[in-house]
Amino acid sequence: MLVVITPLKLRVAVLRARAEGRTYEEVATLLGIGRATVNRILRLHRETNSLEPRPRGGGNVSPIHDHVAELLAKLVAETPDATVAELAEMLMRRSRIATSRSSVTRALARLGFSRKKSPSSRRSATRQRTSNAAKNSVRS
């Protein structure tokens, strides 16, 4: 959902045009905005007696901050090959907080770490040849 904050001058113009007796449709056409926007502005004024926008909603606050974020950074330093899921599991065990893999991913991004998608595995014993080595090899 895209939230666009309507400028205060436009809100005042809507209120003034409506006070002059214009219909919602006339106000919308006159100011180049949608009828729904006119309705929202006027409802806000009726309910709050103000044209100031309502405060934005809060959302969930991440439990991964302060000492828990420091612990996460320490876990990454101790186990750099751990996946995000593994880090989330270790973090929950050590810090006794409830969190998710998604929250750990966002916290890692805030801390400047990138994401590892798959578990570590041993490297292949066969080395890949570089392009220079391939050019210099002699084929018979």
N, C-alpha and C positions, 0 to 999 in steps of 0.2 A: 504494500500500500504506500503510495507516494503522498507525503505530507507537504503541502505548499502553504507557507504562511502568507496570508493576505496582508499587504501593507496597510498601515493605520489610516493613511489618507484615503485609500479606497474604501475602507470600512466606514469612515466618516461620510464619504460621498453617498454610499448606499443608504445610510441612515437619513441623510438630508433629502435624498431623492424620494424616499418612502414617505418622509414627513410632508413632502409637497403633494402627496396624494397619488403618486405613480404606483402602478401595479408591480408585482414582482418581475413579470416578464418585461415590462417597460424599463425597469431599473437595470435588469440584466443586459438588455440590448443597448441601452444608453452607455453603460460602463464597460461593455465588452466582456462580461463574465457570465457564468452559468447561473441559471435560476436556483440551482441547489446552493451555490455559494451565497447568493442573496439571502436565501432561507437560513443558512447557517449563521451568517452575520447578524441577522435580525433576531434569531432565536438566542444567540449568545448575549445580545444586548437586553432582551427581555428577561433572561434568567439571571444575569450578573449585574445588569445596569452599567455595563462597561463594554468597551470595544477591544480591550486588551485580550490577546489570545490566552486560552486556558493553559496551565502548565502541562508540559509533556509528561506522559506516563513514565513509570519507573522501570519496570522490567526486573529480571532476576539479577541479583548481584553475585558475581563469581566468588566462591569460597577460596579461590586460589589467589591470595594476595599476602603481602607482608611475609611472615615467617614461612607460610606454606609455599609461596612462590620461591623463596630462598631454598627451601627443601627440594622443590622441583628442579631448580638449577643445579643443585648438588647431585641429585639423582642422575641428571643428564651427564654431568661430569664423571660420575662413577660408572655409569653404564651407557656410553655413547651409542652403542649399537641397539639399544632397546627401542621397540616400536612405541607408538603413542599409547596403544592399548596396554602394553607392558608397563609403561611409565605411569599410566593412570592407576593400574592395579597396585604398583609399589607405593605410589603417593597415598592412596587410600589406606593401605596397611600401616604406613609409617605415621601419617598425620591424623588418622582417625576421622577424616572428613568423608562425606559422600559426594562424589563428583562423577563426571562422565568423560568418555574419551574426547567428545567435542569440546568440553570445557578445558581439558588439558591441552588440546590443539590450540585453542585461542590463547591460553596462558603462555604456551611456548612461543607463539607469534609475538605476544607482548614482550617477552623476554629476549626476543631476537633470534630464536632457534627456528630451523626449518623442520619439516616433517619427514619422518622415515616411515615408509609404507609397509615394508615387509620385514620379517624376522631375518636376523643375520644368518648366513650360511658360510661354510668354508669356501675359500676361493678354489677355483679349478686348478689342478696341478699342471694343466697344459696352459702355457702362456700364450696370449694372443700376440701375433707378429705385428709390429708397427709397419707403417707404410714404407719407411726407409729400408727396413729389413726385407720387406717383400721385393722392393726394387733391386736390391743388391744380391738377392738370391739367384743362383744359377739353376735354371731348369734344363734338364736334358731331354 
